[in-house]
Amino acid sequence: MKNGIEIRWHGRGGQGAKTAALLLADVAFKTGRYVQGFPEYGPERMGAPITAYNRISEDVIRVHSNIYHPDYVVVVDETLLESVDVTAGLKAWGAIIVNTSKSTEEIIPHLKGYEGRVYTVDGRKISVEALGKNFPNSPMLAATVAVSGIMPREKFIGEMRASYQHKFAKKPEVIDGNMQALEKTFDVIESAIAEANAKEGGTNEN
């Protein structure tokens, strides 16, 4: 797909992967993009593996199939690394983002030899600190935007605040918690990207 990106989400029923994909499509649409956000249809019982997809483009999107060669993969539940080939078709110049308390170095051996960029974010810790509960979809949504560069941080945060204010008009504490989760995640990912760029620069100099 020219002038666009494709994202594949892996999670379990009830974790919010599908919701995150739909939220991302909604936010990208508000910035004037053509978008798709949809789950892979099948049994979506609680805890069962599910897959969801996003296409985001500057041009009209004419393809409507599942995504087999994504630019980015988001893994909301790290236990899926052992049972699902999450890197299948993932482009070498793309990236995978895994929700885990483990380091990138600890996760890489579980990615079947994938040699592209790997990012980890502890979505559980961030959401518990910000919201008091484990809702990893907000942190993973922010991580996806930060890694992919779909839109600037400020634009994304502004659109998400407006979305949450509409959705949780009677629960301002939920709005604040979600915004904290988004901001914290951006800080984590931006720090990881800066560190990776610094290492690459050092390697090139040598």
Backbone hydrogen bonds, N-H to C=O, Kabsch-Sander energy under -0.5 kcal/mol:
donor,donor_aa,acceptor,acceptor_aa,energy
4,G,1,M,-0.7
5,I,56,I,-2.5
7,I,54,N,-2.6
8,R,72,Y,-2.3
9,W,52,A,-3.3
10,H,74,V,-3.1
11,G,50,I,-2.1
13,G,48,A,-2.4
15,Q,12,R,-2.2
20,A,16,G,-2.6
21,A,17,A,-2.2
22,L,18,K,-2.2
23,L,19,T,-2.6
24,L,20,A,-2.6
25,A,21,A,-1.9
26,D,22,L,-2.1
27,V,23,L,-2.7
28,A,24,L,-2.6
29,F,25,A,-2.2
30,K,26,D,-1.6
31,T,27,V,-0.6
31,T,28,A,-1.0
32,G,29,F,-1.8
33,R,28,A,-1.8
34,Y,57,S,-3.0
36,Q,55,R,-2.2
38,F,53,Y,-1.9
40,E,51,T,-3.3
41,Y,39,P,-0.6
47,G,13,G,-2.1
48,A,45,R,-2.1
50,I,11,G,-2.8
52,A,9,W,-1.8
53,Y,38,F,-3.0
54,N,7,I,-2.3
55,R,36,Q,-1.9
56,I,5,I,-2.2
57,S,34,Y,-2.7
58,E,3,N,-2.4
62,R,60,V,-0.6
68,Y,66,N,-0.6
71,D,6,E,-2.4
72,Y,6,E,-1.7
73,V,95,A,-1.9
74,V,8,R,-2.6
75,V,97,I,-3.2
76,V,10,H,-3.3
76,V,74,V,-0.7
77,D,10,H,-0.6
78,E,99,N,-0.7
80,L,77,D,-1.9
81,L,78,E,-1.8
82,E,79,T,-1.1
83,S,80,L,-0.8
84,V,80,L,-2.8
86,V,84,V,-2.0
88,A,85,D,-1.6
90,L,87,T,-2.2
91,K,70,P,-2.3
94,G,91,K,-1.9
95,A,71,D,-1.4
96,I,117,R,-2.1
97,I,73,V,-2.6
98,V,119,Y,-2.7
99,N,75,V,-2.7
100,T,98,V,-0.9
100,T,121,V,-1.5
107,I,103,S,-1.4
108,I,104,T,-2.3
110,H,107,I,-2.3
111,L,108,I,-2.0
114,Y,111,L,-1.9
117,R,94,G,-1.3
119,Y,96,I,-2.7
121,V,98,V,-2.2
123,G,121,V,-1.8
126,I,122,D,-2.3
127,S,123,G,-2.5
128,V,124,R,-2.5
129,E,125,K,-2.3
130,A,126,I,-2.1
131,L,127,S,-3.4
132,G,127,S,-0.7
132,G,128,V,-1.4
133,K,127,S,-0.8
135,F,133,K,-1.3
138,S,135,F,-0.8
140,M,136,P,-2.4
141,L,137,N,-2.1
142,A,138,S,-2.3
143,A,139,P,-2.5
144,T,140,M,-2.0
145,V,141,L,-2.0
146,A,142,A,-2.6
147,V,143,A,-2.5
148,S,144,T,-2.4
149,G,145,V,-2.0
150,I,145,V,-0.6
156,F,152,P,-2.5
157,I,153,R,-2.9
158,G,154,E,-2.2
159,E,155,K,-2.3
160,M,156,F,-2.6
161,R,157,I,-2.3
162,A,158,G,-1.9
163,S,159,E,-2.1
164,Y,160,M,-2.9
165,Q,161,R,-2.5
166,H,162,A,-1.5
167,K,163,S,-2.3
168,F,164,Y,-3.5
169,A,166,H,-0.7
171,K,168,F,-2.0
174,V,171,K,-1.4
175,I,171,K,-1.3
176,D,172,P,-2.4
177,G,173,E,-2.0
178,N,174,V,-2.4
179,M,175,I,-2.4
180,Q,176,D,-2.3
181,A,177,G,-2.1
182,L,178,N,-2.2
183,E,179,M,-2.5
184,K,180,Q,-2.8
185,T,181,A,-2.0
186,F,182,L,-2.2
187,D,183,E,-2.2
188,V,184,K,-2.1
189,I,185,T,-2.7
190,E,186,F,-2.9
191,S,187,D,-2.0
192,A,188,V,-2.0
193,I,189,I,-2.7
194,A,190,E,-2.3
195,E,191,S,-2.3
196,A,192,A,-2.3
197,N,193,I,-2.6
198,A,194,A,-2.1
199,K,195,E,-2.0
200,E,196,A,-2.2
201,G,197,N,-2.3
202,G,198,A,-2.2
203,T,199,K,-2.3
204,N,200,E,-2.5
205,E,201,G,-1.9
206,N,202,G,-1.3
